[in-house]
């Protein structure tokens, strides 16, 4: 599962679409916060009660950006940019 998330994140970051790149970065940040919280439950910075609405709002905005990107004419350009990236062939990050 982690490998799949990383692969999707990597490919979308190659899209050359600035809005999509921001959304992917933010979702990756949220995933990192969640992973840290799994191991550091006592830390107040991972208090889900205090931050849950903020994190949910960020996630919803990111999903909206991705939905809009792939439901628009930008989709073809995004897919082509990802396919054209030479790192895709080598698997490099």
Beta strands, then each sheet from edge to edge (+ up, - down):
end
